């Protein structure tokens, strides 16, 4: 928690570097790209989930929608409205457009309180408290994404 990009006014981060994703323009060991999906994939990997990080269709990668595509392929997609209660470790997908296979943001679920509209989450590349950092939030039915735009949760992806 509290991890910030380096340099702080960039998207240069260690999670994209872990996956060798993004551009090598940071002047350090970090890599430069928007990194919410890289962070979520890293969390899954560190927790022991099966993660294949590739740019190939159907694999998880730096695109937020890649979690949706992966989940459909593996039968772990839970769209909002199907009475699924998200569990810690799931990934919440925000602003999903299935026609274009794009999404605005992803975050890792840390809990869900009965009566809430959305999950409690931790996410990378959030901009609620700064330019780009790891932060947590409660009842995140909407997420800050794309430089301040607000996107609602579309569904959840469970890891294998």
C-alpha positions as CSV (number, residue, x, y, z in Angstrom):
1,X,0.0,0.0,0.0
2,X,1.2,3.5,-0.7
3,X,3.5,2.4,-3.5
4,X,4.0,5.3,-6.0
5,X,5.4,5.4,-9.5
6,X,9.0,6.4,-10.0
7,X,9.3,9.1,-11.2
8,X,6.1,10.2,-9.4
9,X,4.6,12.1,-12.4
10,X,4.8,9.1,-14.7
11,X,3.3,5.6,-15.1
12,X,6.8,4.1,-14.5
13,X,6.2,1.2,-12.1
14,X,7.6,-2.1,-10.8
15,X,4.6,-4.2,-11.7
16,X,4.8,-3.6,-15.4
17,X,8.6,-4.2,-15.1
18,X,7.9,-7.5,-13.5
19,X,6.0,-8.6,-16.6
20,X,8.5,-6.8,-19.0
21,X,5.5,-4.8,-20.2
22,X,5.4,-1.1,-21.3
23,X,8.3,1.0,-22.5
24,X,11.8,1.2,-21.0
25,X,11.9,5.0,-20.7
26,X,11.9,5.5,-17.0
27,X,15.6,5.9,-16.3
28,X,15.5,3.1,-13.7
29,X,14.4,-0.5,-13.6
30,X,10.7,0.4,-13.9
31,X,8.6,0.3,-17.1
32,X,6.2,2.9,-18.3
33,X,2.5,2.1,-18.9
34,X,-0.9,2.4,-17.2
35,X,-0.6,-0.5,-14.8
36,X,-3.8,-1.5,-13.0
37,X,-4.0,-4.8,-14.9
38,X,-0.3,-5.4,-14.4
39,X,-0.7,-4.9,-10.7
40,X,-3.8,-7.2,-10.5
41,X,-1.9,-10.0,-12.5
42,X,1.1,-9.6,-10.1
43,X,-1.2,-9.9,-7.1
44,X,-2.7,-13.1,-8.5
45,X,0.8,-14.5,-9.3
46,X,2.2,-13.7,-5.9
47,X,-0.8,-15.4,-4.3
48,X,-0.2,-18.6,-6.3
49,X,-2.9,-18.3,-8.9
50,X,-2.3,-19.6,-12.4
51,X,-1.3,-16.6,-14.5
52,X,-0.2,-16.7,-18.1
53,X,0.8,-13.1,-19.0
54,X,1.0,-12.8,-22.8
55,X,-0.3,-10.5,-25.5
56,X,-2.0,-13.4,-27.1
57,X,-5.9,-13.3,-27.1
58,X,-7.2,-15.2,-24.1
59,X,-4.2,-14.5,-21.9
60,X,-4.0,-11.8,-19.2
61,X,-2.0,-8.8,-20.1
62,X,-1.9,-5.0,-19.6
63,X,-5.3,-4.5,-21.0
64,X,-8.0,-4.3,-18.3
65,X,-10.4,-6.2,-20.6
66,X,-8.0,-9.1,-20.8
67,X,-9.3,-10.2,-17.4
68,X,-12.8,-10.5,-18.9
69,X,-11.6,-12.4,-22.0
70,X,-9.6,-14.7,-19.8
71,X,-12.5,-15.3,-17.4
72,X,-14.9,-16.1,-20.2
73,X,-12.4,-18.6,-21.5
74,X,-12.0,-20.2,-18.1
75,X,-15.6,-20.0,-16.9
76,X,-14.9,-17.6,-14.0
77,X,-16.7,-14.4,-15.3
78,X,-19.4,-13.2,-12.9
79,X,-21.3,-10.2,-14.4
80,X,-23.0,-7.7,-12.0
81,X,-26.6,-8.6,-11.7
82,X,-26.2,-12.3,-11.3
83,X,-26.2,-12.1,-7.5
84,X,-22.6,-13.2,-7.3
85,X,-20.9,-12.0,-4.1
86,X,-17.3,-11.2,-4.9
87,X,-14.6,-12.9,-2.8
88,X,-11.2,-11.6,-1.7
89,X,-8.8,-12.2,-4.6
90,X,-11.4,-11.7,-7.3
91,X,-10.6,-8.9,-9.8
92,X,-13.3,-6.3,-10.3
93,X,-13.6,-5.1,-13.9
94,X,-14.9,-1.5,-14.4
95,X,-16.4,0.1,-17.6
96,X,-16.4,-3.1,-19.7
97,X,-17.5,-2.8,-23.3
98,X,-17.9,-6.3,-24.6
99,X,-18.5,-5.1,-28.2
100,X,-15.0,-3.5,-28.4
101,X,-13.4,-5.7,-25.7
102,X,-12.2,-2.7,-23.7
103,X,-12.5,-1.9,-20.0
104,X,-11.6,1.2,-18.1
105,X,-10.0,-0.3,-15.0
106,X,-9.5,-3.3,-12.8
107,X,-8.9,-3.7,-9.0
108,X,-8.3,-6.7,-6.7
109,X,-11.2,-7.4,-4.3
110,X,-10.3,-7.4,-0.6
111,X,-13.9,-7.9,0.7
112,X,-17.6,-7.2,0.3
113,X,-19.9,-6.0,2.9
114,X,-23.6,-7.0,2.8
115,X,-25.7,-4.1,1.6
116,X,-22.8,-2.5,-0.3
117,X,-23.1,-1.5,-4.0
118,X,-19.6,-2.5,-4.7
119,X,-16.5,-4.4,-3.3
120,X,-13.7,-3.2,-1.1
121,X,-10.6,-3.2,-3.3
122,X,-6.9,-2.5,-3.6
123,X,-5.7,-1.3,-6.9
124,X,-2.7,-0.1,-8.8
125,X,-2.6,3.0,-11.0
126,X,-5.4,4.7,-9.0
127,X,-5.7,8.4,-9.1
128,X,-8.0,9.2,-6.2
129,X,-5.1,10.3,-4.0
130,X,-2.4,11.2,-6.4
131,X,-1.1,10.6,-9.9
132,X,-0.5,6.9,-9.8
133,X,-0.2,4.7,-6.7
134,X,-1.4,1.6,-5.0
135,X,-4.5,2.5,-2.9
136,X,-7.5,0.9,-1.3
137,X,-11.1,1.8,-1.3
138,X,-14.4,0.7,0.2
139,X,-17.7,0.1,-1.6
140,X,-16.1,0.7,-5.0
141,X,-19.0,0.3,-7.3
142,X,-17.4,3.2,-9.2
143,X,-13.7,3.5,-9.8
144,X,-11.5,6.4,-10.8
145,X,-10.2,5.5,-14.2
146,X,-8.7,7.3,-17.2
147,X,-7.6,10.5,-15.5
148,X,-10.7,11.1,-13.4
149,X,-13.5,9.5,-15.4
150,X,-15.9,7.4,-13.3
151,X,-16.7,3.8,-14.4
152,X,-19.1,1.4,-12.7
153,X,-18.2,-2.2,-11.9
154,X,-19.2,-4.6,-14.7
155,X,-18.4,-7.9,-13.1
156,X,-15.8,-10.0,-11.3
157,X,-13.1,-12.5,-12.4
158,X,-12.2,-15.4,-10.1
159,X,-8.7,-16.8,-10.3
160,X,-7.9,-20.4,-10.9
